[in-house]
Amino acid sequence: MRLNLNLATLPYEDAREFWTRWGMAVALLALFTLGLLGWTVRGWVEAGRDRHNIAQLQQMISGRDHERTQAQTFLEMSANRSTRDQSQFVNGLIHRKSFSWTLVFEDLEQVMPPNLHVVALSPVFNEQNEMLLNMKVLGDNRSAAVELVHRMEGSARFRNAQLMAESETSEGVGAAVLATYIPQDLQGSGK
């Protein structure tokens, strides 16, 4: 048997060096791929647990919604309607009585600029049972009312402060400010 070797057209290559270099790179790439595959499988298993927890929570929510619907249906019955209305009225009174003027004025004192004072203050409850403070303030200039709104935005007791209207009187510049008030006892509960 005769081997026909032409080193000019097919130069000599050291196969051992080639497989040593590229084999190492392929082995590292294979290890990296296995690591990524393991990480993906672990994420998929954890996502399965999360899906299971979400399904349980949705089941609990649907059960609570069903209970609420049954309770609403029971309260809507003509025999129970007057009791429901009385209960809502009394609960509203209790909620309004829990309003502390002293705490509101203490909290306002912390954010009130020195050249501004409150002329009128009325608490109003919205649909979410949040307390909205509708204030009329009087000051030397418009910037005092704007400063009040900025200070309220930075305070833990007030949210969504807005300058609703402005008017100029002989006593100074008047402004209407509306803000959501968060009493101290509700601040820690995340409301």
C-alpha positions in Angstrom: 0.0 0.0 0.0 1.3 3.3 -1.0 0.4 6.6 0.8 0.3 9.6 -1.4 1.3 12.5 0.8 1.8 15.9 -0.7 2.9 18.3 2.0 2.5 21.3 -0.3 -1.2 20.9 -0.7 -2.0 19.3 2.6 0.4 20.8 5.2 1.1 18.8 8.4 -1.2 19.6 11.3 -0.6 18.5 14.9 -4.0 16.9 15.7 -3.2 16.5 19.3 -2.6 20.2 19.8 -5.8 21.0 17.9 -7.9 18.7 20.0 -6.3 19.8 23.2 -7.1 23.5 22.5 -10.5 23.1 21.0 -11.5 20.2 23.2 -10.9 22.3 26.2 -13.0 25.1 24.8 -15.8 22.7 23.9 -15.7 21.1 27.4 -15.9 24.5 29.0 -18.8 25.4 26.7 -20.5 22.1 27.6 -20.1 22.8 31.3 -21.5 26.3 30.9 -24.5 25.0 28.9 -25.1 22.4 31.6 -25.0 25.1 34.2 -27.5 27.2 32.3 -29.7 24.2 31.8 -29.7 23.5 35.5 -30.5 27.1 36.3 -33.4 27.0 33.8 -34.8 23.8 35.3 -34.5 25.2 38.8 -36.3 28.4 37.7 -39.0 26.3 36.0 -39.5 24.3 39.2 -39.7 27.5 41.3 -42.1 29.0 38.8 -44.3 25.9 39.2 -44.4 26.4 42.9 -45.3 30.1 42.3 -48.1 29.0 39.9 -49.4 26.6 42.5 -49.4 29.4 45.2 -51.1 31.8 42.8 -53.8 29.2 42.0 -54.4 28.7 45.7 -54.6 32.4 46.4 -57.0 32.9 43.4 -59.1 30.1 44.8 -59.2 31.8 48.2 -60.1 35.1 46.6 -62.9 33.5 44.5 -64.2 31.9 47.8 -64.2 35.2 49.5 -65.9 36.9 46.6 -68.6 34.2 46.7 -69.1 34.8 50.4 -69.2 38.5 49.8 -71.8 38.1 47.1 -73.9 35.9 49.3 -73.6 38.4 52.1 -74.6 41.3 49.8 -77.6 39.3 48.5 -78.6 38.6 52.1 -78.3 42.3 53.0 -80.2 43.3 49.9 -83.3 41.4 51.0 -86.1 43.7 51.9 -86.3 42.3 55.4 -82.6 43.2 56.1 -82.3 46.4 54.1 -83.2 48.7 57.1 -80.8 46.9 59.4 -78.0 47.3 56.7 -78.8 51.0 56.3 -78.8 51.6 60.1 -75.5 49.7 60.4 -73.9 51.8 57.6 -75.1 55.0 59.2 -73.8 54.1 62.7 -70.5 52.9 61.2 -70.2 56.2 59.3 -70.9 58.2 62.5 -68.3 56.2 64.4 -65.8 56.7 61.7 -66.4 60.5 61.7 -66.2 60.6 65.4 -62.8 59.0 65.3 -61.5 62.1 63.5 -59.2 64.0 65.9 -59.0 67.7 65.2 -56.1 68.0 67.6 -54.0 65.5 65.6 -54.9 67.2 62.3 -53.8 70.6 63.6 -50.6 69.2 65.1 -49.8 67.6 61.7 -50.7 70.7 59.8 -48.5 72.7 62.2 -45.5 70.6 61.1 -46.0 71.5 57.4 -47.5 75.0 57.5 -45.2 77.8 56.2 -44.8 80.7 58.6 -46.5 83.3 56.4 -49.7 81.2 55.8 -52.6 80.4 58.1 -55.7 78.2 57.8 -59.0 80.1 57.4 -61.3 77.0 57.0 -60.9 73.3 57.2 -63.4 70.6 56.5 -62.9 66.8 56.5 -64.7 64.8 53.8 -64.6 61.0 53.3 -64.4 59.6 49.8 -65.7 56.3 48.4 -62.6 54.5 49.6 -63.2 55.8 53.1 -60.1 58.0 53.0 -60.2 61.3 54.7 -59.8 64.3 52.4 -59.0 67.7 54.0 -60.4 70.6 52.1 -58.6 73.7 53.4 -58.8 77.4 52.7 -55.6 79.1 53.5 -54.6 82.8 53.5 -51.1 84.2 53.1 -49.0 87.0 51.9 -48.4 85.6 48.4 -49.0 82.6 46.1 -45.7 81.0 46.8 -46.7 80.3 50.4 -49.6 78.1 49.2 -47.3 76.3 46.7 -44.8 75.7 49.5 -47.5 74.2 51.7 -48.4 71.8 48.9 -44.8 70.8 48.5 -44.3 70.3 52.2 -47.5 68.2 52.3 -46.2 66.0 49.5 -43.0 65.4 51.6 -45.0 64.6 54.7 -46.0 61.1 55.9 -49.4 62.3 57.0 -50.6 63.9 53.7 -50.9 62.5 50.2 -52.0 63.8 46.8 -51.9 67.5 47.9 -53.3 69.8 45.3 -53.7 73.5 44.9 -57.3 73.7 43.7 -58.1 77.4 43.5 -56.5 80.8 44.2 -58.0 84.2 44.9 -56.7 87.6 45.8 -58.4 89.5 48.6 -57.7 92.7 50.5 -56.2 90.6 53.3 -53.8 88.7 51.0 -53.8 85.7 48.6 -56.3 83.0 49.4 -56.0 79.4 48.1 -58.0 76.2 48.4 -55.9 73.1 49.1 -57.1 69.5 48.9 -55.1 66.6 50.4 -55.7 63.1 51.6 -55.0 62.8 55.4 -53.5 59.7 56.9 -54.0 59.5 60.7 -51.1 58.3 62.8 -52.8 55.0 63.8 -53.3 54.1 60.1 -49.8 55.0 58.9 -48.2 51.8 60.3 -50.9 49.6 58.7 -49.9 50.5 55.2 -53.0 52.5 54.3 
